[in-house]
Amino acid sequence: MIWKKNLIIQLTISIIAIIIIISVVNFESHSTFSELTSDVVQNNIDIMSNSLNYRLSWVKQSILNIIITDDIQSALISQEPNASELERLESHYRKEYKFYEFHLYSARKNYEDVLNPEEHDLIEQVLKNNGRFLISWGKTSEGECIQLSKSIYNVNNHDEILGVISVKISPNYITGLFPSYAYSEMYAIIDENHHIRYSSTFIKSEIADLLLTDAPRAGNNDYNIFFSKVPGLDWKLVAISPKSIIQEYNRRISYVVSLVSLFLILAICIANYTASSSLFHSTKTLVNNINNYTQNGCSIDALVSEKLQAERGEIGQLYNSFLKMATTIDHLIDQVYMTEIRKRDAELSALQAQINPHF
């Protein structure tokens, strides 16, 4: 059957076209999604780097505001600094600025009296830093935290060092940097000595070795690694993105595209079959009507079909033309038939007129 052949051809062309579309979409989605994911991760750590720099700048400004206050200056200028007064000031400013720890060390007292070796080493490093901020890492019961320290100068005599101030920022300042929704990437902060100071999750040693490189978006066959330098520091923020995550996303995209394409093929098949079947039945009805009229001489009333009358395409036009033609033919037949009858009646009348005189 012709309509079945047309249906098969249409379905074949549709399936081939959809297969080509699936291949192109999968190929483009792989490369596009990989690049898009890389841009998003890089943008995330760039934002985190700027956020960390902003927070450190705020802490620096807070420390500068504290060390020039009258109560701090007075307590440290005193020849015999009162330990209880220093403790009170430490407690006051720690609460006011919500620092994790806040310490004041007086130059009037011998720095050698500081018993904690780590604090003693910190003081020596600060004094060697010529009044600049020393940003380092300190330890707390909750883990490592960022520590800012600075020499305190006499506001009336900038050559005189009154002591040292040291502030530890709450570890929440660090944890708050990393996005809570980032389950597929690992984030870390690396100091100037290439030590991982903080990470959002456990980082395996083989991954940690990859972080020694400074090349952006470096990595191996399993990971993509992204770097962002913290402004004003030799620290870097690092994001480690497993390639398997991107592969999984791509696999899901391919699955969805294939599933949608399968439904599309089924829809095309059903639509083609329905359209072809309807066309076939309409054509068959029209052919049967023509055969009945030409071969069996059925009446016009027997040719009327509501289904064909409802057709709005070529079949409907053919059917209407056929009805008009059949009506015209019947009318012509009727005319010829009546003319023949009248002719015969006239002949009979003439013949009768000739016969009547003889009787």
C-alpha positions, -999 to +999 in steps of 0.1 A: +000+000+000+012+035-009+002+051+024+021+024+043+052+030+023+049+068+029+045+062+066+077+040+067+096+067+048+085+095+071+093+075+102+127+066+089+135+102+081+123+113+115+143+088+134+175+096+115+169+134+122+164+128+159+195+106+161+215+134+145+200+160+169+208+137+200+244+134+189+249+171+183+232+180+216+252+155+236+285+167+221+277+204+226+263+199+261+295+181+272+318+209+262+294+237+271+286+223+306+322+216+314+332+252+305+302+266+323+310+246+355+346+257+353+336+294+351+312+290+380+338+274+403+364+300+393+340+328+400+331+313+434+367+313+446+373+348+432+344+360+452+357+342+483+391+357+479+377+392+478+354+384+507+383+372+528+403+404+519+373+425+529+370+408+563+407+411+570+405+448+561+376+453+585+396+436+614+427+457+606+406+489+608+391+478+640+425+471+655+437+506+645+406+521+661+413+502+693+450+510+698+445+548+696+418+549+723+427+567+755+421+537+777+445+515+757+472+542+755+469+551+792+471+515+803+503+508+783+520+542+790+519+535+827+553+526+842+536+498+861+509+484+839+481+469+859+475+433+849+439+433+860+433+465+839+448+449+808+426+418+814+395+441+817+404+458+784+410+425+767+376+412+778+358+444+769+372+447+733+368+410+727+331+412+734+326+445+717+342+434+684+333+397+688+369+386+684+376+349+692+406+360+713+421+394+722+455+399+739+475+430+749+513+428+757+529+457+775+564+469+765+568+482+801+569+446+813+597+423+801+585+403+771+605+374+785+579+371+812+555+357+786+556+320+794+539+306+764+566+300+737+543+305+708+532+339+722+568+348+728+578+340+692+548+359+679+558+390+698+593+388+684+580+385+648+557+415+654+585+437+667+606+428+636+577+437+613+583+475+617+547+484+626+531+465+598+504+440+604+515+404+609+488+380+596+494+344+606+476+313+617+467+305+653+452+275+670+420+273+689+400+246+705+378+247+673+407+244+649+430+268+631+420+305+628+435+337+613+455+358+637+463+395+632+490+412+653+506+446+654+529+469+674+512+496+694+529+530+691+525+560+714+501+584+696+522+613+709+556+598+701+556+575+670+590+562+678+579+547+711+564+512+711+540+507+740+533+470+734+517+445+710+481+437+702+471+402+689+436+393+677+423+359+667+394+358+643+366+333+650+369+302+628+334+310+616+350+338+596+366+311+575+338+285+574+314+313+563+335+319+532+327+285+517+293+280+500+272+256+520+256+242+488+290+232+473+289+194+478+307+186+445+338+208+450+365+209+477+378+243+489+410+251+507+432+280+518+469+277+512+494+299+529+527+313+515+545+281+525+522+259+505+506+245+536+469+237+535+456+258+565+419+252+560+398+229+538+360+224+535+365+187+536+393+161+540+417+164+511+437+133+501+475+135+501+476+128+463+453+158+457+473+180+481+504+174+460+486+189+430+481+221+449+518+230+448+514+242+412+506+278+405+490+272+371+453+281+370+429+253+362+456+227+365+449+191+374+452+155+364+428+130+348+405+130+378+404+166+391+403+202+379+420+226+402+413+264+403+433+291+421+425+326+432+451+348+450+440+367+481+446+404+476+475+417+496+486+383+508+506+353+496+477+331+503+456+313+477+421+300+477+418+267+459+388+248+445+391+212+436+364+199+412+362+162+405+358+155+368+335+127+377+309+152+388+309+168+354+308+134+337+278+125+359+260+157+349+267+150+313+255+115+316+222+128+331+218+153+303+224+126+277+198+104+295+172+132+296+179+141+259+176+104+249+144+100+269+128+131+254+139+120+219+123+086+225+090+101+234+093+124+204+098+094+181+068+077+196+047+109+192+058+112+155+050+075+149+015+079+164+008+112+146+020+098+113+000+066+117-031+085+127-029+109+099-020+082+073-048+059+086-074+087+084-062+096+049-063+060+039-099+054+051-111+087+036-095+078+003-110+043+004-145+057+011-142+081-019-130+053-042-158+030-031-183+058-037-169+064-072-170+026-080-206+023-067-217+052-088-199+042-120-204+004-118-236+000-099-254+032-108-264+041-072-282+072-064-267+105-052-282+100-018-262+068-014-230+087-021-234+112+007-208+107+035-206+129+066-170+119+071-159+130+036-179+162+039-160+170+071-127+166+053-111+200+047-081+189+026-077+176-009-099+146-002-128+168+008-123+189-023-123+158-045-154+145-028-173+178-033-162+179-069-173+143-074-207+150-059-212+180-081-201+160-111-224+131-102-253+156-097-246+172-131-244+138-148-277+127-132-293+159-143-280+155-178-292+119-179-326+131-167-328+157-195-318+132-222-342+106-208-371+131-207-362+143-242-363+108-255-397+102-238-411+133-253-397+123-287-413+089-285-446+104-273-445+127-303-438+098-327-466+077-312-490+107-315-481+112-352-484+075-359-517+074-341-529+103-361-521+085-394-538+053-383-571+069-370-585+078-405-585+042-415-609+033-388 
